[in-house]
Amino acid sequence: MPIPMLTDEEWEVIRPLLWADTKKIKSYREESGVGLREALDTLRFRACEKYYEITGFRETNPNALWHHYLSLYGPECINCGHLLRTPKASYCANCGASKN
Ligand SMILES: [Zn+2]
């Protein structure tokens, strides 16, 4: 089954949830010292739940949602939120962060 892509309008709904989820993963890992995989298995993500509501597709990794956004641009930088220049960009032109 192909992964459903998000339109701009859907992305506007998902994006703030995704930012919150990303922060949640980070603080959870800092507090508990667990790895990313365990954090993903343990936490529940509102962005993923909303994505499921919109598309009917179960995505358990919120990081993957960045890649499901349909756009002419690349995904947003996970560090500063700036849109990467192309979907294939390997780093952010704004802050220089590499795309995980
Ligand atoms: Zn950036």
Residues whose N, C-alpha, C, O or C-beta is under 5 A from the ligand:
A	BS01	ZN	C77 N79 C80 G81 H82 C92 N94 C95 G96 A97
